[in-house]
């Protein structure tokens, strides 16, 4: 019988997963399901219709007081789901998922979409901010892209 050994990286991942509480799992599983749904909605419809549909499921939820650790944890767990989920999430899907999950918890954030022009043409990027701090999309998002929203 061959012995099975786990790499230290895999052991670390399993240790982290084992340390998740019920709320962490709820956020992670919700994000795993939500990200492909957002991607499909954006393909089938468009950004305004997707955003409006998501807003309908936010109204009157959660409390406005959310500890910073909760904001950081939700953002990080959505990132994990985006990297290890069924489909690779682009910046818009990721931003919409973080915005929606935090809004459901009563946390106000700003969903930003920015554009820039360089030698290769136009590009766009989406990110989420809270109190002037960029949560998703990289800290340099505001420096590189001109926000439209």
N, CA, C and O atoms as a GROMACS GRO file, in nm:
protein
  596
    1UNK      N    1   0.084  -0.117   0.000
    1UNK     CA    2   0.000   0.000   0.000
    1UNK      C    3   0.090   0.124   0.000
    1UNK      O    4   0.178   0.137   0.085
    2UNK      N    5   0.068   0.213  -0.092
    2UNK     CA    6   0.150   0.334  -0.105
    2UNK      C    7   0.106   0.436  -0.001
    2UNK      O    8  -0.013   0.454   0.025
    3UNK      N    9   0.204   0.502   0.056
    3UNK     CA   10   0.170   0.606   0.152
    3UNK      C   11   0.136   0.735   0.079
    3UNK      O   12   0.195   0.767  -0.024
    4UNK      N   13   0.042   0.806   0.134
    4UNK     CA   14  -0.003   0.932   0.074
    4UNK      C   15   0.056   1.046   0.156
    4UNK      O   16   0.037   1.054   0.277
    5UNK      N   17   0.127   1.134   0.088
    5UNK     CA   18   0.182   1.250   0.157
    5UNK      C   19   0.125   1.376   0.094
    5UNK      O   20   0.108   1.385  -0.028
    6UNK      N   21   0.097   1.469   0.176
    6UNK     CA   22   0.045   1.597   0.130
    6UNK      C   23   0.156   1.700   0.128
    6UNK      O   24   0.239   1.705   0.219
    7UNK      N   25   0.157   1.780   0.026
    7UNK     CA   26   0.255   1.888   0.023
    7UNK      C   27   0.223   1.986   0.135
    7UNK      O   28   0.110   1.992   0.184
    8UNK      N   29   0.323   2.062   0.175
    8UNK     CA   30   0.299   2.158   0.283
    8UNK      C   31   0.198   2.263   0.240
    8UNK      O   32   0.121   2.313   0.322
    9UNK      N   33   0.196   2.298   0.110
    9UNK     CA   34   0.098   2.395   0.062
    9UNK      C   35  -0.044   2.341   0.076
    9UNK      O   36  -0.134   2.412   0.118
   10UNK      N   37  -0.062   2.214   0.040
   10UNK     CA   38  -0.195   2.153   0.054
   10UNK      C   39  -0.235   2.141   0.199
   10UNK      O   40  -0.351   2.165   0.234
   11UNK      N   41  -0.141   2.103   0.284
   11UNK     CA   42  -0.169   2.094   0.428
   11UNK      C   43  -0.212   2.230   0.483
   11UNK      O   44  -0.305   2.238   0.563
   12UNK      N   45  -0.144   2.336   0.440
   12UNK     CA   46  -0.181   2.471   0.485
   12UNK      C   47  -0.321   2.508   0.440
   12UNK      O   48  -0.397   2.566   0.517
   13UNK      N   49  -0.356   2.474   0.317
   13UNK     CA   50  -0.491   2.502   0.268
   13UNK      C   51  -0.596   2.427   0.349
   13UNK      O   52  -0.698   2.484   0.387
   14UNK      N   53  -0.570   2.300   0.375
   14UNK     CA   54  -0.664   2.220   0.453
   14UNK      C   55  -0.677   2.273   0.595
   14UNK      O   56  -0.787   2.274   0.652
   15UNK      N   57  -0.568   2.317   0.653
   15UNK     CA   58  -0.571   2.375   0.787
   15UNK      C   59  -0.656   2.502   0.787
   15UNK      O   60  -0.734   2.523   0.880
   16UNK      N   61  -0.640   2.585   0.685
   16UNK     CA   62  -0.720   2.707   0.676
   16UNK      C   63  -0.867   2.674   0.660
   16UNK      O   64  -0.952   2.734   0.726
   17UNK      N   65  -0.899   2.578   0.574
   17UNK     CA   66  -1.039   2.539   0.556
   17UNK      C   67  -1.099   2.485   0.684
   17UNK      O   68  -1.215   2.513   0.716
   18UNK      N   69  -1.022   2.409   0.758
   18UNK     CA   70  -1.071   2.352   0.883
   18UNK      C   71  -1.097   2.461   0.988
   18UNK      O   72  -1.178   2.441   1.079
   19UNK      N   73  -1.030   2.574   0.974
   19UNK     CA   74  -1.048   2.682   1.072
   19UNK      C   75  -1.169   2.770   1.040
   19UNK      O   76  -1.205   2.856   1.120
   20UNK      N   77  -1.232   2.751   0.925
   20UNK     CA   78  -1.348   2.833   0.888
   20UNK      C   79  -1.466   2.806   0.981
   20UNK      O   80  -1.494   2.692   1.018
   21UNK      N   81  -1.533   2.914   1.018
   21UNK     CA   82  -1.656   2.902   1.095
   21UNK      C   83  -1.775   2.892   1.001
   21UNK      O   84  -1.760   2.896   0.879
   22UNK      N   85  -1.892   2.880   1.059
   22UNK     CA   86  -2.014   2.865   0.980
   22UNK      C   87  -2.037   2.986   0.888
   22UNK      O   88  -2.077   2.969   0.773
   23UNK      N   89  -2.013   3.106   0.938
   23UNK     CA   90  -2.034   3.227   0.856
   23UNK      C   91  -1.935   3.233   0.740
   23UNK      O   92  -1.970   3.275   0.630
   24UNK      N   93  -1.811   3.191   0.764
   24UNK     CA   94  -1.712   3.187   0.656
   24UNK      C   95  -1.758   3.093   0.544
   24UNK      O   96  -1.752   3.126   0.426
   25UNK      N   97  -1.805   2.975   0.584
   25UNK     CA   98  -1.853   2.879   0.484
   25UNK      C   99  -1.974   2.934   0.410
   25UNK      O  100  -1.986   2.915   0.288
   26UNK      N  101  -2.062   3.002   0.480
   26UNK     CA  102  -2.180   3.060   0.416
   26UNK      C  103  -2.138   3.162   0.310
   26UNK      O  104  -2.191   3.162   0.198
   27UNK      N  105  -2.044   3.248   0.344
   27UNK     CA  106  -1.996   3.349   0.249
   27UNK      C  107  -1.926   3.281   0.131
   27UNK      O  108  -1.951   3.316   0.015
   28UNK      N  109  -1.840   3.186   0.160
   28UNK     CA  110  -1.764   3.118   0.053
   28UNK      C  111  -1.857   3.043  -0.042
   28UNK      O  112  -1.842   3.054  -0.164
   29UNK      N  113  -1.950   2.967   0.011
   29UNK     CA  114  -2.042   2.892  -0.074
   29UNK      C  115  -2.135   2.984  -0.153
   29UNK      O  116  -2.165   2.958  -0.269
   30UNK      N  117  -2.179   3.092  -0.089
   30UNK     CA  118  -2.262   3.190  -0.160
   30UNK      C  119  -2.183   3.250  -0.275
   30UNK      O  120  -2.235   3.264  -0.386
   31UNK      N  121  -2.058   3.287  -0.250
   31UNK     CA  122  -1.975   3.346  -0.356
   31UNK      C  123  -1.949   3.246  -0.468
   31UNK      O  124  -1.951   3.284  -0.585
   32UNK      N  125  -1.924   3.120  -0.433
   32UNK     CA  126  -1.902   3.017  -0.537
   32UNK      C  127  -2.023   3.007  -0.629
   32UNK      O  128  -2.007   2.988  -0.750
   33UNK      N  129  -2.143   3.019  -0.574
   33UNK     CA  130  -2.265   3.012  -0.655
   33UNK      C  131  -2.292   3.145  -0.726
   33UNK      O  132  -2.336   3.147  -0.840
   34UNK      N  133  -2.266   3.253  -0.657
   34UNK     CA  134  -2.300   3.386  -0.708
   34UNK      C  135  -2.214   3.428  -0.827
   34UNK      O  136  -2.266   3.485  -0.922
   35UNK      N  137  -2.086   3.402  -0.822
   35UNK     CA  138  -1.997   3.449  -0.929
   35UNK      C  139  -2.036   3.397  -1.068
   35UNK      O  140  -2.042   3.476  -1.162
   36UNK      N  141  -2.064   3.267  -1.086
   36UNK     CA  142  -2.108   3.222  -1.219
   36UNK      C  143  -2.243   3.280  -1.259
   36UNK      O  144  -2.267   3.305  -1.378
   37UNK      N  145  -2.332   3.301  -1.162
   37UNK     CA  146  -2.462   3.362  -1.193
   37UNK      C  147  -2.447   3.505  -1.241
   37UNK      O  148  -2.515   3.547  -1.335
   38UNK      N  149  -2.358   3.580  -1.178
   38UNK     CA  150  -2.332   3.718  -1.221
   38UNK      C  151  -2.273   3.717  -1.362
   38UNK      O  152  -2.314   3.795  -1.447
   39UNK      N  153  -2.176   3.630  -1.386
   39UNK     CA  154  -2.113   3.622  -1.519
   39UNK      C  155  -2.217   3.588  -1.625
   39UNK      O  156  -2.217   3.648  -1.733
   40UNK      N  157  -2.306   3.495  -1.596
   40UNK     CA  158  -2.410   3.457  -1.691
   40UNK      C  159  -2.507   3.572  -1.714
   40UNK      O  160  -2.546   3.598  -1.828
   41UNK      N  161  -2.545   3.641  -1.608
   41UNK     CA  162  -2.637   3.754  -1.622
   41UNK      C  163  -2.576   3.866  -1.706
   41UNK      O  164  -2.643   3.926  -1.790
   42UNK      N  165  -2.448   3.893  -1.683
   42UNK     CA  166  -2.381   3.998  -1.761
   42UNK      C  167  -2.375   3.960  -1.909
   42UNK      O  168  -2.387   4.047  -1.995
   43UNK      N  169  -2.356   3.833  -1.939
   43UNK     CA  170  -2.352   3.788  -2.079
   43UNK      C  171  -2.490   3.790  -2.143
   43UNK      O  172  -2.506   3.832  -2.258
   44UNK      N  173  -2.591   3.746  -2.068
   44UNK     CA  174  -2.726   3.737  -2.123
   44UNK      C  175  -2.796   3.872  -2.131
   44UNK      O  176  -2.872   3.898  -2.224
   45UNK      N  177  -2.770   3.955  -2.035
   45UNK     CA  178  -2.838   4.084  -2.029
   45UNK      C  179  -2.732   4.193  -2.044
   45UNK      O  180  -2.667   4.201  -2.148
   46UNK      N  181  -2.715   4.274  -1.945
   46UNK     CA  182  -2.610   4.376  -1.947
   46UNK      C  183  -2.585   4.421  -1.804
   46UNK      O  184  -2.651   4.375  -1.711
   47UNK      N  185  -2.490   4.510  -1.788
   47UNK     CA  186  -2.453   4.556  -1.654
   47UNK      C  187  -2.569   4.624  -1.582
   47UNK      O  188  -2.597   4.587  -1.468
   48UNK      N  189  -2.638   4.723  -1.642
   48UNK     CA  190  -2.746   4.790  -1.567
   48UNK      C  191  -2.857   4.693  -1.522
   48UNK      O  192  -2.905   4.704  -1.410
   49UNK      N  193  -2.896   4.601  -1.608
   49UNK     CA  194  -3.002   4.507  -1.570
   49UNK      C  195  -2.955   4.412  -1.461
   49UNK      O  196  -3.031   4.378  -1.370
   50UNK      N  197  -2.830   4.369  -1.469
   50UNK     CA  198  -2.774   4.280  -1.366
   50UNK      C  199  -2.769   4.353  -1.232
   50UNK      O  200  -2.809   4.299  -1.130
   51UNK      N  201  -2.718   4.476  -1.234
   51UNK     CA  202  -2.709   4.555  -1.111
   51UNK      C  203  -2.847   4.580  -1.051
   51UNK      O  204  -2.865   4.566  -0.930
   52UNK      N  205  -2.944   4.616  -1.133
   52UNK     CA  206  -3.080   4.641  -1.082
   52UNK      C  207  -3.141   4.515  -1.022
   52UNK      O  208  -3.208   4.522  -0.919
   53UNK      N  209  -3.118   4.401  -1.085
   53UNK     CA  210  -3.170   4.275  -1.030
   53UNK      C  211  -3.106   4.245  -0.895
   53UNK      O  212  -3.173   4.201  -0.802
   54UNK      N  213  -2.976   4.269  -0.884
   54UNK     CA  214  -2.907   4.244  -0.758
   54UNK      C  215  -2.955   4.339  -0.649
   54UNK      O  216  -2.966   4.301  -0.532
   55UNK      N  217  -2.982   4.463  -0.685
   55UNK     CA  218  -3.029   4.562  -0.587
   55UNK      C  219  -3.160   4.520  -0.523
   55UNK      O  220  -3.185   4.551  -0.407
   56UNK      N  221  -3.245   4.449  -0.598
   56UNK     CA  222  -3.374   4.405  -0.544
   56UNK      C  223  -3.358   4.310  -0.426
   56UNK      O  224  -3.448   4.298  -0.343
   57UNK      N  225  -3.244   4.241  -0.420
   57UNK     CA  226  -3.222   4.145  -0.312
   57UNK      C  227  -3.134   4.201  -0.200
   57UNK      O  228  -3.081   4.125  -0.119
   58UNK      N  229  -3.120   4.332  -0.197
   58UNK     CA  230  -3.040   4.398  -0.093
   58UNK      C  231  -3.127   4.478   0.001
   58UNK      O  232  -3.095   4.489   0.119
   59UNK      N  233  -3.234   4.533  -0.047
   59UNK     CA  234  -3.316   4.628   0.027
   59UNK      C  235  -3.349   4.581   0.168
   59UNK      O  236  -3.400   4.472   0.189
   60UNK      N  237  -3.317   4.668   0.265
   60UNK     CA  238  -3.356   4.646   0.403
   60UNK      C  239  -3.287   4.530   0.473
   60UNK      O  240  -3.343   4.473   0.567
   61UNK      N  241  -3.168   4.495   0.431
   61UNK     CA  242  -3.098   4.382   0.492
   61UNK      C  243  -2.990   4.430   0.586
   61UNK      O  244  -2.936   4.540   0.570
   62UNK      N  245  -2.958   4.349   0.684
   62UNK     CA  246  -2.842   4.370   0.770
   62UNK      C  247  -2.847   4.497   0.852
   62UNK      O  248  -2.943   4.574   0.847
   63UNK      N  249  -2.741   4.517   0.928
   63UNK     CA  250  -2.728   4.638   1.007
   63UNK      C  251  -2.610   4.717   0.953
   63UNK      O  252  -2.517   4.660   0.897
   64UNK      N  253  -2.614   4.848   0.970
   64UNK     CA  254  -2.510   4.934   0.915
   64UNK      C  255  -2.377   4.918   0.987
   64UNK      O  256  -2.273   4.953   0.932
   65UNK      N  257  -2.379   4.866   1.108
   65UNK     CA  258  -2.255   4.852   1.184
   65UNK      C  259  -2.189   4.718   1.151
   65UNK      O  260  -2.237   4.612   1.190
   66UNK      N  261  -2.078   4.726   1.078
   66UNK     CA  262  -2.005   4.604   1.044
   66UNK      C  263  -1.859   4.623   1.081
   66UNK      O  264  -1.795   4.717   1.035
   67UNK      N  265  -1.807   4.537   1.163
   67UNK     CA  266  -1.666   4.551   1.198
   67UNK      C  267  -1.578   4.536   1.074
   67UNK      O  268  -1.610   4.462   0.981
   68UNK      N  269  -1.466   4.608   1.076
   68UNK     CA  270  -1.374   4.606   0.962
   68UNK      C  271  -1.327   4.465   0.930
   68UNK      O  272  -1.303   4.433   0.813
   69UNK      N  273  -1.314   4.382   1.031
   69UNK     CA  274  -1.269   4.245   1.006
   69UNK      C  275  -1.370   4.170   0.921
   69UNK      O  276  -1.332   4.086   0.839
   70UNK      N  277  -1.499   4.198   0.940
   70UNK     CA  278  -1.603   4.133   0.860
   70UNK      C  279  -1.590   4.178   0.714
   70UNK      O  280  -1.602   4.095   0.624
   71UNK      N  281  -1.568   4.305   0.691
   71UNK     CA  282  -1.553   4.358   0.555
   71UNK      C  283  -1.433   4.292   0.488
   71UNK      O  284  -1.441   4.248   0.374
   72UNK      N  285  -1.323   4.287   0.559
   72UNK     CA  286  -1.201   4.227   0.506
   72UNK      C  287  -1.222   4.078   0.477
   72UNK      O  288  -1.177   4.028   0.374
   73UNK      N  289  -1.289   4.010   0.567
   73UNK     CA  290  -1.309   3.865   0.552
   73UNK      C  291  -1.400   3.833   0.434
   73UNK      O  292  -1.370   3.742   0.356
   74UNK      N  293  -1.510   3.906   0.419
   74UNK     CA  294  -1.600   3.884   0.306
   74UNK      C  295  -1.524   3.909   0.175
   74UNK      O  296  -1.534   3.830   0.081
   75UNK      N  297  -1.448   4.017   0.170
   75UNK     CA  298  -1.372   4.050   0.049
   75UNK      C  299  -1.272   3.939   0.017
   75UNK      O  300  -1.259   3.898  -0.098
   76UNK      N  301  -1.203   3.891   0.118
   76UNK     CA  302  -1.103   3.786   0.097
   76UNK      C  303  -1.167   3.655   0.053
   76UNK      O  304  -1.116   3.587  -0.036
   77UNK      N  305  -1.280   3.618   0.114
   77UNK     CA  306  -1.347   3.493   0.080
   77UNK      C  307  -1.405   3.496  -0.061
   77UNK      O  308  -1.404   3.394  -0.130
   78UNK      N  309  -1.454   3.609  -0.104
   78UNK     CA  310  -1.501   3.621  -0.243
   78UNK      C  311  -1.382   3.604  -0.338
   78UNK      O  312  -1.396   3.543  -0.444
   79UNK      N  313  -1.267   3.658  -0.301
   79UNK     CA  314  -1.147   3.639  -0.381
   79UNK      C  315  -1.107   3.492  -0.392
   79UNK      O  316  -1.066   3.446  -0.498
   80UNK      N  317  -1.120   3.420  -0.281
   80UNK     CA  318  -1.091   3.276  -0.281
   80UNK      C  319  -1.187   3.204  -0.375
   80UNK      O  320  -1.144   3.121  -0.455
   81UNK      N  321  -1.314   3.236  -0.366
   81UNK     CA  322  -1.414   3.173  -0.453
   81UNK      C  323  -1.386   3.207  -0.599
   81UNK      O  324  -1.406   3.123  -0.687
   82UNK      N  325  -1.342   3.329  -0.626
   82UNK     CA  326  -1.313   3.370  -0.764
   82UNK      C  327  -1.194   3.292  -0.820
   82UNK      O  328  -1.192   3.256  -0.938
   83UNK      N  329  -1.095   3.266  -0.737
   83UNK     CA  330  -0.976   3.194  -0.783
   83UNK      C  331  -0.998   3.044  -0.794
   83UNK      O  332  -0.937   2.979  -0.878
   84UNK      N  333  -1.085   2.989  -0.710
   84UNK     CA  334  -1.099   2.843  -0.704
   84UNK      C  335  -1.240   2.795  -0.738
   84UNK      O  336  -1.275   2.681  -0.708
   85UNK      N  337  -1.320   2.880  -0.798
   85UNK     CA  338  -1.458   2.843  -0.829
   85UNK      C  339  -1.473   2.777  -0.964
   85UNK      O  340  -1.374   2.741  -1.029
   86UNK      N  341  -1.597   2.761  -1.005
   86UNK     CA  342  -1.630   2.693  -1.130
   86UNK      C  343  -1.585   2.772  -1.253
   86UNK      O  344  -1.553   2.713  -1.356
   87UNK      N  345  -1.584   2.902  -1.241
   87UNK     CA  346  -1.539   2.984  -1.354
   87UNK      C  347  -1.451   3.097  -1.301
   87UNK      O  348  -1.467   3.143  -1.188
   88UNK      N  349  -1.359   3.140  -1.383
   88UNK     CA  350  -1.273   3.252  -1.346
   88UNK      C  351  -1.356   3.380  -1.352
   88UNK      O  352  -1.420   3.410  -1.453
   89UNK      N  353  -1.353   3.455  -1.245
   89UNK     CA  354  -1.431   3.578  -1.238
   89UNK      C  355  -1.346   3.695  -1.283
   89UNK      O  356  -1.230   3.708  -1.243
   90UNK      N  357  -1.403   3.781  -1.366
   90UNK     CA  358  -1.333   3.903  -1.403
   90UNK      C  359  -1.356   4.008  -1.294
   90UNK      O  360  -1.428   3.983  -1.197
   91UNK      N  361  -1.296   4.125  -1.312
   91UNK     CA  362  -1.304   4.228  -1.208
   91UNK      C  363  -1.447   4.275  -1.183
   91UNK      O  364  -1.482   4.306  -1.070
   92UNK      N  365  -1.530   4.279  -1.287
   92UNK     CA  366  -1.668   4.324  -1.269
   92UNK      C  367  -1.749   4.222  -1.189
   92UNK      O  368  -1.824   4.260  -1.099
   93UNK      N  369  -1.735   4.095  -1.220
   93UNK     CA  370  -1.805   3.991  -1.143
   93UNK      C  371  -1.762   3.993  -0.997
   93UNK      O  372  -1.845   3.987  -0.906
   94UNK      N  373  -1.633   4.002  -0.976
   94UNK     CA  374  -1.579   4.006  -0.840
   94UNK      C  375  -1.631   4.128  -0.764
   94UNK      O  376  -1.673   4.116  -0.649
   95UNK      N  377  -1.627   4.244  -0.827
   95UNK     CA  378  -1.674   4.367  -0.762
   95UNK      C  379  -1.823   4.359  -0.730
   95UNK      O  380  -1.865   4.399  -0.621
   96UNK      N  381  -1.902   4.309  -0.823
   96UNK     CA  382  -2.046   4.296  -0.798
   96UNK      C  383  -2.075   4.200  -0.683
   96UNK      O  384  -2.162   4.226  -0.600
   97UNK      N  385  -2.001   4.089  -0.677
   97UNK     CA  386  -2.023   3.992  -0.569
   97UNK      C  387  -1.987   4.051  -0.434
   97UNK      O  388  -2.062   4.035  -0.338
   98UNK      N  389  -1.873   4.118  -0.424
   98UNK     CA  390  -1.832   4.180  -0.297
   98UNK      C  391  -1.931   4.288  -0.257
   98UNK      O  392  -1.974   4.294  -0.142
   99UNK      N  393  -1.968   4.374  -0.352
   99UNK     CA  394  -2.063   4.481  -0.325
   99UNK      C  395  -2.195   4.423  -0.271
   99UNK      O  396  -2.248   4.473  -0.172
  100UNK      N  397  -2.245   4.318  -0.336
  100UNK     CA  398  -2.374   4.261  -0.298
  100UNK      C  399  -2.368   4.193  -0.162
  100UNK      O  400  -2.456   4.214  -0.078
  101UNK      N  401  -2.264   4.113  -0.138
  101UNK     CA  402  -2.254   4.044  -0.009
  101UNK      C  403  -2.238   4.143   0.106
  101UNK      O  404  -2.295   4.122   0.213
  102UNK      N  405  -2.162   4.249   0.086
  102UNK     CA  406  -2.149   4.350   0.192
  102UNK      C  407  -2.278   4.430   0.208
  102UNK      O  408  -2.317   4.461   0.321
  103UNK      N  409  -2.344   4.462   0.100
  103UNK     CA  410  -2.471   4.536   0.108
  103UNK      C  411  -2.576   4.455   0.184
  103UNK      O  412  -2.654   4.511   0.260
  104UNK      N  413  -2.578   4.324   0.163
  104UNK     CA  414  -2.672   4.238   0.236
  104UNK      C  415  -2.643   4.238   0.386
  104UNK      O  416  -2.731   4.204   0.465
  105UNK      N  417  -2.522   4.275   0.424
  105UNK     CA  418  -2.486   4.284   0.565
  105UNK      C  419  -2.497   4.426   0.617
  105UNK      O  420  -2.456   4.454   0.729
  106UNK      N  421  -2.553   4.516   0.535
  106UNK     CA  422  -2.573   4.653   0.578
  106UNK      C  423  -2.450   4.742   0.563
  106UNK      O  424  -2.448   4.852   0.617
  107UNK      N  425  -2.349   4.695   0.491
  107UNK     CA  426  -2.226   4.773   0.473
  107UNK      C  427  -2.236   4.853   0.344
  107UNK      O  428  -2.252   4.796   0.236
  108UNK      N  429  -2.225   4.983   0.356
  108UNK     CA  430  -2.230   5.069   0.237
  108UNK      C  431  -2.093   5.073   0.171
  108UNK      O  432  -1.992   5.101   0.236
  109UNK      N  433  -2.093   5.046   0.042
  109UNK     CA  434  -1.970   5.054  -0.038
  109UNK      C  435  -2.004   5.125  -0.168
  109UNK      O  436  -2.120   5.146  -0.200
  110UNK      N  437  -1.902   5.161  -0.241
  110UNK     CA  438  -1.919   5.222  -0.373
  110UNK      C  439  -1.862   5.129  -0.477
  110UNK      O  440  -1.746   5.090  -0.472
  111UNK      N  441  -1.947   5.094  -0.572
  111UNK     CA  442  -1.906   5.012  -0.685
  111UNK      C  443  -1.855   5.108  -0.792
  111UNK      O  444  -1.929   5.196  -0.837
  112UNK      N  445  -1.730   5.094  -0.832
  112UNK     CA  446  -1.668   5.185  -0.927
  112UNK      C  447  -1.633   5.112  -1.056
  112UNK      O  448  -1.589   4.997  -1.056
  113UNK      N  449  -1.654   5.183  -1.167
  113UNK     CA  450  -1.608   5.137  -1.297
  113UNK      C  451  -1.528   5.251  -1.356
  113UNK      O  452  -1.574   5.364  -1.364
  114UNK      N  453  -1.406   5.219  -1.397
  114UNK     CA  454  -1.319   5.321  -1.452
  114UNK      C  455  -1.266   5.280  -1.588
  114UNK      O  456  -1.265   5.162  -1.623
  115UNK      N  457  -1.221   5.379  -1.663
  115UNK     CA  458  -1.164   5.354  -1.795
  115UNK      C  459  -1.029   5.423  -1.806
  115UNK      O  460  -0.998   5.516  -1.730
  116UNK      N  461  -0.950   5.377  -1.900
  116UNK     CA  462  -0.824   5.444  -1.931
  116UNK      C  463  -0.790   5.417  -2.076
  116UNK      O  464  -0.833   5.318  -2.136
  117UNK      N  465  -0.711   5.507  -2.130
  117UNK     CA  466  -0.663   5.491  -2.268
  117UNK      C  467  -0.512   5.489  -2.262
  117UNK      O  468  -0.449   5.574  -2.198
  118UNK      N  469  -0.455   5.391  -2.329
  118UNK     CA  470  -0.310   5.385  -2.339
  118UNK      C  471  -0.274   5.351  -2.483
  118UNK      O  472  -0.359   5.359  -2.572
  119UNK      N  473  -0.150   5.315  -2.507
  119UNK     CA  474  -0.104   5.288  -2.644
  119UNK      C  475  -0.174   5.171  -2.710
  119UNK      O  476  -0.176   5.162  -2.833
  120UNK      N  477  -0.232   5.079  -2.631
  120UNK     CA  478  -0.302   4.964  -2.688
  120UNK      C  479  -0.451   4.989  -2.707
  120UNK      O  480  -0.520   4.905  -2.766
  121UNK      N  481  -0.502   5.100  -2.659
  121UNK     CA  482  -0.644   5.132  -2.674
  121UNK      C  483  -0.709   5.159  -2.539
  121UNK      O  484  -0.643   5.197  -2.442
  122UNK      N  485  -0.839   5.139  -2.534
  122UNK     CA  486  -0.916   5.161  -2.412
  122UNK      C  487  -0.921   5.033  -2.330
  122UNK      O  488  -0.923   4.923  -2.384
  123UNK      N  489  -0.924   5.050  -2.200
  123UNK     CA  490  -0.948   4.937  -2.111
  123UNK      C  491  -1.037   4.986  -1.997
  123UNK      O  492  -1.044   5.105  -1.968
  124UNK      N  493  -1.104   4.892  -1.934
  124UNK     CA  494  -1.194   4.924  -1.823
  124UNK      C  495  -1.162   4.833  -1.705
  124UNK      O  496  -1.105   4.726  -1.721
  125UNK      N  497  -1.201   4.880  -1.588
  125UNK     CA  498  -1.175   4.804  -1.466
  125UNK      C  499  -1.285   4.836  -1.365
  125UNK      O  500  -1.334   4.949  -1.361
  126UNK      N  501  -1.322   4.738  -1.285
  126UNK     CA  502  -1.424   4.757  -1.181
  126UNK      C  503  -1.362   4.726  -1.046
  126UNK      O  504  -1.279   4.636  -1.033
  127UNK      N  505  -1.405   4.801  -0.945
  127UNK     CA  506  -1.356   4.778  -0.810
  127UNK      C  507  -1.459   4.828  -0.709
  127UNK      O  508  -1.554   4.897  -0.745
  128UNK      N  509  -1.438   4.793  -0.584
  128UNK     CA  510  -1.527   4.834  -0.474
  128UNK      C  511  -1.446   4.916  -0.376
  128UNK      O  512  -1.333   4.880  -0.341
  129UNK      N  513  -1.505   5.027  -0.331
  129UNK     CA  514  -1.442   5.113  -0.230
  129UNK      C  515  -1.534   5.126  -0.111
  129UNK      O  516  -1.656   5.119  -0.122
  130UNK      N  517  -1.472   5.144   0.005
  130UNK     CA  518  -1.546   5.174   0.128
  130UNK      C  519  -1.469   5.283   0.202
  130UNK      O  520  -1.353   5.264   0.238
  131UNK      N  521  -1.535   5.393   0.223
  131UNK     CA  522  -1.473   5.507   0.293
  131UNK      C  523  -1.339   5.545   0.230
  131UNK      O  524  -1.243   5.575   0.301
  132UNK      N  525  -1.334   5.544   0.097
  132UNK     CA  526  -1.214   5.585   0.026
  132UNK      C  527  -1.106   5.479   0.015
  132UNK      O  528  -1.000   5.504  -0.043
  133UNK      N  529  -1.130   5.361   0.072
  133UNK     CA  530  -1.032   5.253   0.066
  133UNK      C  531  -1.077   5.151  -0.039
  133UNK      O  532  -1.192   5.108  -0.039
  134UNK      N  533  -0.987   5.115  -0.129
  134UNK     CA  534  -1.017   5.017  -0.233
  134UNK      C  535  -1.017   4.878  -0.171
  134UNK      O  536  -0.917   4.836  -0.113
  135UNK      N  537  -1.130   4.806  -0.183
  135UNK     CA  538  -1.141   4.671  -0.128
  135UNK      C  539  -1.105   4.565  -0.230
  135UNK      O  540  -1.038   4.467  -0.197
  136UNK      N  541  -1.147   4.584  -0.354
  136UNK     CA  542  -1.117   4.489  -0.462
  136UNK      C  543  -1.058   4.565  -0.579
  136UNK      O  544  -1.078   4.686  -0.592
  137UNK      N  545  -0.985   4.496  -0.662
  137UNK     CA  546  -0.935   4.558  -0.784
  137UNK      C  547  -0.798   4.622  -0.772
  137UNK      O  548  -0.751   4.684  -0.868
  138UNK      N  549  -0.735   4.609  -0.658
  138UNK     CA  550  -0.601   4.663  -0.641
  138UNK      C  551  -0.601   4.806  -0.592
  138UNK      O  552  -0.687   4.886  -0.630
  139UNK      N  553  -0.506   4.838  -0.510
  139UNK     CA  554  -0.497   4.971  -0.449
  139UNK      C  555  -0.471   5.080  -0.552
  139UNK      O  556  -0.501   5.197  -0.526
  140UNK      N  557  -0.416   5.045  -0.668
  140UNK     CA  558  -0.384   5.147  -0.768
  140UNK      C  559  -0.497   5.167  -0.869
  140UNK      O  560  -0.480   5.240  -0.967
  141UNK      N  561  -0.612   5.105  -0.846
  141UNK     CA  562  -0.723   5.116  -0.941
  141UNK      C  563  -0.761   5.263  -0.966
  141UNK      O  564  -0.782   5.302  -1.081
  142UNK      N  565  -0.769   5.342  -0.861
  142UNK     CA  566  -0.808   5.482  -0.877
  142UNK      C  567  -0.701   5.563  -0.948
  142UNK      O  568  -0.733   5.662  -1.016
  143UNK      N  569  -0.576   5.524  -0.934
  143UNK     CA  570  -0.467   5.596  -1.000
  143UNK      C  571  -0.460   5.564  -1.149
  143UNK      O  572  -0.428   5.652  -1.230
  144UNK      N  573  -0.489   5.442  -1.185
  144UNK     CA  574  -0.475   5.399  -1.325
  144UNK      C  575  -0.600   5.423  -1.409
  144UNK      O  576  -0.591   5.438  -1.531
  145UNK      N  577  -0.717   5.425  -1.345
  145UNK     CA  578  -0.843   5.435  -1.419
  145UNK      C  579  -0.921   5.557  -1.376
  145UNK      O  580  -0.925   5.591  -1.258
  146UNK      N  581  -0.984   5.621  -1.471
  146UNK     CA  582  -1.069   5.737  -1.445
  146UNK      C  583  -1.210   5.683  -1.412
  146UNK      O  584  -1.276   5.628  -1.500
  147UNK      N  585  -1.255   5.699  -1.287
  147UNK     CA  586  -1.388   5.645  -1.251
  147UNK      C  587  -1.502   5.712  -1.328
  147UNK      O  588  -1.506   5.834  -1.343
  148UNK      N  589  -1.593   5.629  -1.376
  148UNK     CA  590  -1.715   5.678  -1.442
  148UNK      C  591  -1.831   5.676  -1.344
  148UNK      O  592  -1.921   5.759  -1.352
  149UNK      N  593  -1.827   5.582  -1.251
  149UNK     CA  594  -1.935   5.569  -1.152
  149UNK      C  595  -1.879   5.574  -1.013
  149UNK      O  596  -1.954   5.565  -0.916
   0.00000   0.00000   0.00000
